[in-house]
Amino acid sequence: MRKLLFQLLAFLAFGNTQAQILEPVKWTSRVEKVSDTEFNLVMEGKIDPDWHVYSQFTPDGGPLPIELKYLEQQGNYTLVGKTTESKYEKKFNDVFGVDEYFFSKKFWLKQKVKITNPGLAKIQAKIDYQVCKESCINGNYTFTFVIPKLTTPTTTAAAEAAETAKTNPVLEDTIAVATAVDPVSDAHPNVQPASSEVKAPEEKEQKSIWLIFLGTIAAGILATFTPCIFPMIPMTVSFFLKQSGNKARGRFNAIFYGACIVTICVLITLPFHIIEGISGEVFADISTNVYINLFFFLIFAIFAISFFGAFEITLPSRFANKADSASNSGGLIGIFFMALTLIIVSFSCVGPALGLVLGTALNSDGGATILSIAFLGFGLGMALPFMFFALAPSLLSNLPKSGGWLNTVKVVFGFIELALAFKFLSNADLVLQLHLLEREVFLAIWIAIFAALSLYLFGKLKMPHDSDLPFISVGRMLLGVLSLSFTIYLVPGLWGAPLKLISAFPPPPNYSESPLGFGGAGAVSISETLPEGANYGPHKIISFEDYAEGMAYAKQVGKPAFIDFTGRACQNCRLTENNVWSDERILKMLQNDVVLISLFCDERTPLPENKQYISKLTGSKIETIGEKWSEFQRERYGSNARPYYVLVDHDEKSLNEPIGYTPNVEEYHQWLAGGIAKFKK
């Protein structure tokens, strides 16, 4: 007993080690009675923090969706409609280029059945699912639903439940009696039952909210350095201080003016709250909605061209005139309309910034609340200079004088707006999978944009509203150097460089004309003859997908076997292959010093009937190739996480401690080199 207790404590103390068997999902089930012969089979999953299970409706090309099999239906029961599920979360995956539909914390699945065999005592259903965090695990579970004895149609639902409880007390905790037919519609697979309590999706971390808030404050401050707003700062502050009779009143009015700017920015988001109240799902598809991304592309591109000086974008003058007239009414109401006038007349400068804030907030999946927080931050950033200089008016003299530099700032913003416009166009292309704006094309456009920005900052390009430039200032020269450095940094991306500093902006490496790169480490000669049973894996590394064949070849060529427990839909597997295996030292070892055996644990190709068997660990039937390799990983190495890497010798003994997801290139290199060195001793 003491030994057992010690092992338990050790397990708890080292529960995060690589060899741990992970069970991130805990399953429960129950039966709901709908009518005399109809029941709802309810399956509920409780998910550990930070893990996600993928909906049965997840699109192809991404993580593996839930699959359900209802066993022994023939002559016993029929399925009524499709299996419904609780509300899922939706997010675009840059690695796979598709949406992910997933659950966090808790979720449920429900299937209505009609009993055709009055003597049926139980129904079994098998679920196959994928659950991911830093690693991905393929799991399966078999539910057993105990069906109460059928009664005559004249028996009331309440009496039926009481009789069932008397004859079979075990069912008391597992059967929920419903007196009405299930209102779930089969028309759409993700419709919620009206009587079910569905937990809201997991709230975004506070850190993300703060990042959005602080980022939009910075955007608001930057917006004040435009020709529309910057000259207004000293004029407005001086007006309040001189016209209010005393400094205290003047400072109050200036601060109230800033508060009005913040209030107006927040009021802009009010329609989105109304729309969200009418349709709670209005924000769910923002990040992958083709039309919205195309809309933002056009808006950003048009404003960028306007910033270059091609034309001016202004709101109709009647709005500004009415607001200006109202501002003459005096008092606090007049100050409010002064703030409104500022926002209207400066629309050509702040419009793109507001669009960027709007796009950022909507893509955060936080709904109208996050949108209001973002506009609150932006308004606060715009208002801060007015309020600050009202409290410290002596510093107004230190402000730089208005001049040509303001137009330079506007043009620089135009180049940035144009670059961001193509990010929205890229999003639309990724969703539609048109391959019109692949990684190389996107990077070529960005290289051209930032090269042009560099030339502009160095005085080699001149826009329509620019004044003559006898020399460039030190600040402008330093910005030009920064822009040129960034342009040069982008160039290797055309040859397959990962460009990790901007990985969130261009399409993923596999969305490319040459996913493996060319002219560099990614280009590998494929002229050699493949061994029997082998194929080309990532970076054209010779790879086996069968363990026995791979081990036989490793013994034949005298190399250690590198076992890669991976998955077709494993995001961190792809990240490792793209960002770690692409390292020249690691790639060379994978090509020359080991035999790669990639075992896809989510492969759903069925095994031949005579090779299917019962798992010793779970008691479930192993029916697919993926289940076979997953079972092998659990039995041999005590882990079900992916990716999972093992180096073994010809006796199938580990050369070093297996590792999981390791994004650090140096750490991965040391692990791989150490195992190979031990084999060669």
N, C-alpha and C positions, 0 to 999 in steps of 0.2 A: 504493500500500500504506500509506504514512504517513497519507494522508487517511482511508483506511478505518479504520486504527488509532485515529485521533483521534475519528472518529465513534463507534467502539465505546466508547472511554473516556468520551466525553460522554454516551453512552446510560447507562453504568453510574453516572455521577455524578449524572445527573438522572433516574434511573429511576423516581422517584415523581411525575413530572409528569403532568398531566391527559391529555396526548395520547398516552400510552404505550399500545401494544397489549399487553394483559395476557393471559397464558396460565397461569393458576394451576394447571391440571391437566396432568400429563404422563402419557400413556397408554402402556401396554405390553400385549402379549397373548401367549398361548401355547396349545398344544393338548395335552390330556391324553387318552391312549388308555384306554378303558374295556373294550372288547371288540373283536372282529374288525370290527364295523361301527359301533360307537358311540364317540363322542369327546365330551369336554368342551371347550367353547370358553371360555377364561378371559380376562377383560378386567380389567386392574388399573390403578388410578388413583393417582398420587402427588400430593397436594394441598399447595400452598404453605401456610406457617404462617398461621393466623387465618382461612383461607378454608374454606367448607363447600360440599359438593355434596349435593344433596337426593335421598333414596332414591326408588326407583320406586314405593314404597308411601306416599309423603307424601299426607295427606288433601287433598281439594279445598278451595279457598279460601285456600290458603297458597302457599308457593314452588312453582315448577314441578318436578315429579318427573322422574327419568330416563325416557326413552322409547327403546326398542330396536327396530330393524327388521332382520330377517334377510332378505337379498336373494336372489332367484332360487332359492326353495325348490322350486318345481314340478318334480317328477321327479328331483330331485337329493338331497334330504335332508328329513327331518321333524324337528320339535322334540319332544323327549321331556320332558314336564312344563314347568314355568314356569322363568323365569330366577331363580336364587337370588342372594343377595348377602351380603356380610359384615355383621357386627353394626352397626347404626346407633345414633346417639345421638338422644334424644328430648327436646324442650323446648317449652313452651307459648309461642306468639308473641302478645304483647298487642296488636300492631298489627292482625294478621289475625284474632285470636280463635280460632286453631286450633293443633294440634300441628305441630311441624316434626320430620321424620325426616331426619337428615343425617349425613354422614361427615366426619371430620377426618383429616388426615395421609395415611392410606392406606385403600383399600378395594378390593374385588374384586366382579365379577359372573361368574356361571357359567351356561352353558346346555348341557345335554346334547343331542346330535343323533344321529340314526341315518342313515347313508349309504344311499341307495337306488340311486345311480348309481355303479357301481364305478370309472368313469373320472373321477370328480369330483376336481379338483386343488386347489380352494380354495373357501372360503366367505367372503362379505363380510357385515359387520353394521355398521349405522349407529347411532350413539348421539347423542341430543339431551339436553342437560343444562343445569342452571343452577347457577352457582357464585357465592357471595356472600361479601362481607366488609362494608366500608362501602358498596361498590357491588355491583351484580349484573351478571353476564355470562351470556349465553346462548351456549353452544358446541355444536359437533357434531364428530364424528370418525368416520371410516370404518375399521374393522378389516379386515384381510385375513388369514385363517387358512389356512395351507398344510396340506392334508390328505394324509397319507402313503398310498401305494398299498395297496389292500386285499389281504390274503393269504387263504389257505385256512383254514378253521376249525381244522384240526389243527395249525397253526403255533402254537407257544407264544408267550407274550407277550414273553419275553426274546429269542427268536430273531427275532421280528417287529421288535423295536426295533433289533437289530443289523443286520438286513437293510436297514431303512429308513435307518439311519445310513450304510451303505455306498453305497446307491444315490443318496442325496440328503444329502450332508454338511451342507448348510445348515440342515437340520432339527434337528441335534444339540442346539442351544441353545434350541430353541423347543418341543420335544416332551418331555413328561414321561410316562413309561409307568406306568400303574397296573395292577396285577395283580388288583384286585378291583373289583367294581361300585361305583360312586359311592354312598355311603350316604346322600346327601342325600334327604330326604323331600320329595315334592311336596305334602304335605298342608298345609304352611305355608310361605309364600314367604320367610320370614326365618330358617329353620332352618340351623344351621351344619353344614358337612361335618365328619364326625368326624376326618378325617385332615388337615384344613387348619389352618394356624396363623393364628389371627385376632388381630390386635392389639387390645388393650383400648382403649376410648374415651379420648380425650385427657383427661389429668388436669386437674382444676380448678387454676387459678392459685393460687400460694401466697398471693397477696394476698387472695383470696376466703376462704381457710381462716382467715387471720388475722383478717379482718373478722368472721367467724362466731364465732371464739374470743373476741375482745375484746368483741363484742356480748353474748355469753352471760355473760361475767364481769360486765358491767354489769347484766344482768338479774338475776343472782344477788345482787349487792349491793343492788339495789332491793328484792328480795324480803325482805331482812332488815328493811326499814322497814315491816313489817306487824305487827299486834297479836299474831300467833302467834310471832314470832321475836324482835322487838326487845327485849321485856322479858327474854328469856332470856340476852342477851349479858352484861350485868353480873353476873347471878346465876351463870351457868356459869363465867365467868372467875374470879370471887371464890371459887367452890367449889374449883376446881383449885388456886388459889394458897394457900388456907387449909388444905385437907385433905391436901396432899401432903408436909407436913413441912418442905420448904425451897422457896425460890422457883425454883431451877433445875429441880427435879422438877416443880413446878406448871406452869412454862412448857412443859416437855416434854409433859406430859399434855394441856395445852390445844392445843398444836400438833398432837399426835397425834389429838386430838378433831376438829380441823379436817380433818386428812388422812383420817379415817374418813368425814366428810361427803362429801368428794370421791370417795372410793372407792365409797361406796354409790351416789352419783349415776351413776358410770361403770358399776357393776354392773347398774343398771337397763337399760342398753342391751344386755346380754349376749344376751337372747332374739332381738334383731334380728340379731345376728351369726349365730346358729344358723339363723334363717329364711333369711338371705342365703346361708348355706352350702348349704342344701337347694335353694333357688331363687334363682339369681343375678339374676333379673330382677325380684325382688320390689319393688325401689325404683324401677323404671323409669317406672311410671305414676303415681307419687304425686302429682305436681303437677297432673295433669289427671284423676285418678280422682274420679268424681262422688261415690261413696259415702264416700271418705275426707274429701273437702272438706265434705260434709254432716255427717259425724261431728264434725269440728272445729268446724263452725258450732254444732252443738247443745252441745258441751262448753263452748265459750266463752260462749255465751248463758246456759247454766245457771249457770256460775260467776259471770258478771256479775250475774245476779239474786241469787245468794247473797251477793256482795259488797255489794249494796245493802241487805242485812239481811232479805231475805224468809225465809231459812232458812239453816241451817248444814250444810255438807257435811263429813263426817268419815269416816274409815275405821272399820271395826268396832272397838270398844273392846278386844276380846280381843287384837288385834295390838299395841296400845300397852301393854296390861297385861303381855303376855309379854315384850316388849322391855324394859319397865321392870324386870321381875323379873330378867331376865338381866343388867341393868346393875348389880345389887347384888352380882354375883359378884366384883367388884373386879378390879384389874389392867388390862391393856390390853384384854382381852376385855370387861370391864365398860364401859370407855370407848367401845368400838365400839358396844355396844348403847345407850349413852346417845345417841350420834349418831343411831342408827336410831330411837330414841324421838322425838328432835326432829323428824326428817323425817316420821314418822307423825302426830304430834299437830299438826304445822303444815301438814298436807296441804291443808286448806281454803284456806290462803293461798298456798302454793307450787304447788298443783296447776295453776292456770291458767298460771303462769309456765313450769312444766315442759311444759305443752301447747304454749305458744308456741315454746319452744325445740325441741320435737319437730317441730312443723310447719315451722319455719324450716330445720332440718337435713334433714328428708326432702325438702323442696322444693328443696334445693340440688343434688339428683342426685348426692350424694357417697356414698350408701350408708351402711352401718352404721359405717364408719370416721368419717365426718363427724359422724354422730350421737353417737358416743362423744366426739369432740373437743368438740362443743357441750355435752354434759352435763358433761364435765370442766371447761369454762369456767364453767358455771352453779354446779357444786359448789364450785369455787374461789372464786367471788364470794360464795357463802353463808358459806364458811368463813373468808374473810379477816378480817372483823371480830373473830371469836373469837381468831384467832391474833395479830392486830395488838394488841388490848388486853391479851393475855397477855404480850406483849413490852413493852408500855408501859402498865401498869395505872394509873399516875398520871393518865392521860387519861380514865379511866372517869368521873371526876366532871364532865367537860365534856359528857358525853352528855345530850341533852335528856331530861327526865323523861317516863315513859309517861303517856298521857292521851288525851283526846278526839281529838287530832291524828292518832293512829294509825288511828282509825276513818275519819277524813277521807281519809287515804292509801288505805285499803282501798276506799272508795267511788270515789275518783278512778280507781284501777285498774279498778274495775268498769265505769266508762264507757268506758275504753280497750279493755277486753276486749270489750265489746258492739260497739264500732266495728269491731274486728278480726274479730269473728264474721261480719259481713256481707261482709268480703273473701273468706272461704272460701265463703260462699253465692254470691257473685258468680262465683267460679271455676267452681262447678258449673253455674251458669246459662250461662256463656260456652261451656263444653264442650258442653252440650246444645243451645245456640243456641235457648233458649226465649224469650228477650227479655222475661223477667219482671222482671229486675233491670237494666234499662238504665241508662245513665249518669245520666240525670236522677233516676231513682228512688233509685239508690245515693247520689248526692250529697244528695238531700233527707233521706235517713235520717241521713247523717253530720252534716248541718247541725242536725237536730233533736237528735242525741246531744250534740254539742259545745255547742249552745246551752243544753241542760239542764245540762251540766257547768259552764258559765259561771254560770248562775243558782245552782247549788249552791255554787260557790266564793264567790259574793257573798252567801251566806247566805239566799237567797230560797227554796231548797228544803231540806227537812230529812228525813233518812232515819231509820228506826226506832231505830237504836242511837246516833244523834247526841245529844250533850249540848247544853244550852242555850248559845247563842252571843251573849253581850252585845256583842261587837265582832269584827271579823275582823282577823287579823294582817296585817302588811305582806306577808309571804311569800304568804299565801293570796290577798290582793288582787292581787299581781303575777301569780300563776298564773291568776286569773280574767281578768285583762286579756289574758294570752297566749291563753287558750282562746277568749275572745270575738273577738280579732283573727283567730284561725284560722277561726272560724265565718264571719266576714265575708268572709274570703278565699275560702271555698268557694262563696259565693252566686253570683258571676258564672259559675261553671261550669254553672249551670242554663241559661245563655244562650250556651253554647258556648265559654267561656274555657278555655284548655288546662290550667290548674292544674298547671304543670310541677313544683312542689314535691312533689306527691303523685302524679305520673303513674303510679307503679307500683301504686297501689291501686285507683282507680276503673276501670270498663270503658273501653276506648279510645273516642275521640270518634265513630268510625263505628258504634259499638254504642249507638245513641241513637235517641230518637224523632225528633230533628231533627239529623241528622249535620252539616248545614251551619250550625247555630246559627239563632237567630231574634232579631229585634229589634236586631241589631248588624251588625258587618262581614260576618258570614257570610250575612246575608240580602240577596240581590240580586234585583232585579226581573227577571222572566222574561217580561214582557209583550211585549218586542221580538221581531220576526220573525227567525228564524235564517237566516243565509245558506245557500245551497245547499251541501250536503256537510258542514255544521257540526253540532255537538251541544254540549250543556252539559257542561263539564269540572268539575274541583274548584271549589267556591265559585261555581258557575254561571257560570264564565268561558266565553265562546264559544270553542270549540276545534275544530280540524280534525285528523283522524287520517290524512289523506292529504297527502303533502308537496306535490304539484303543485297540488292544490286550495287548500291553505293559502297557498302562494306567490302564486297568482293573486289570491286575495282581498286579500292584503297589498298588492299592487301597485294593486289597484282602490281601496282606501281610503287609500293613501299612508302606511302604517305599516310599521315593521320587523317581520320575522318572528322569533318566539321559538320556537326548536326545542327541544322537550322530549323527549329520548331517555329513555323510561321503560319500565315494565313493569307488567303486571297484578299480578304477585306480587312487586313490588319494595318491600321494607319501607322503605328510606330515601327512596324516592320519596314514599311516603305520609307519612313524617315531615316531609319538606320541604313538602309540600302542606298538612299540618295545622298545622305550627308556624312555618313561614317565610312561605308564601304568605298566611297569615291575617293577617299584619301589615298594618295599614290602608294604609300608604304603598305597600307592595309590591302589595297586592291592587288598589289603585286604578290603578297602572301596568299591571298585567296585564289589567285590564278595559278600559282606555281608550287605552293608548299603544302596544300591540303586538298582533300577531295570533298567538295560541297555536297551535302545531302539535305535537300530542302523538303521537309515533311509538312504538308499543308493540313493543319488540324481542323480547318473549316471546310475541307473538300467534301461535297455532298454526293459524290458519285457513289452509287450503291455497291457494296461488296457482293460478289457472287453468293448465292444462297448457301452453298456448301462451306463458305469461309466466314459466315456470320456466326457470332458466338455471344455468350453472356459474360458481361463484365464481372470480374472477381471483386472489384472495388465497389461498384454501385448496384450490381444486380440487373442493370439495364442491358438490353440487347444491343450489341455493336453491329450496326447495319451499313455504315458508310466508311469510305476510306479515311475521312477526317476523324471519325470516332475511333477508328483503329489507331491512328497516330496519336491522338489525344490520350487514349488509354495507355499506349506505350509510354508516353511522356510521364503520366502519373505513376505508373507502376515502376518504371526504371529510375526516374529522377525526382519523384515526389513533388512535382510541380505541374500546374496546368495553365501557367501564364505564357503569353506570347508578346513579343518575341522571346525566345529562350535558346541560348547557344551553348553547345557542348562540344568539347574536343576529346576524342577517344582514340586509343591505340588499336592495334589489330586484335587484342583480346577484349575489346569493347569496354575497357576501363578508362575512366575519366583522367585526363592528363592534368587538369586543374579544376578549380571550382567553376561550375557552370554560371553563366551570367544572364540576366534579363536585359531589358531595354537600357542601353548605355549610350546616351547621346554624346558623351565626352570622347573625342577622337583619341586623345592621348591614353586615357584609361583603357579604351577598347584595344588600342594597339599594344599596350603592355600585356594585356590579358592574352591576346592572340599570339604574340611573339613568345611569351613565356611557355605556353602550351606546346608550341612547335619546337622550341629549344629542348624541352623535357623529352619529347619524342625522339629527337636526334641523338640524345645521350646514349 
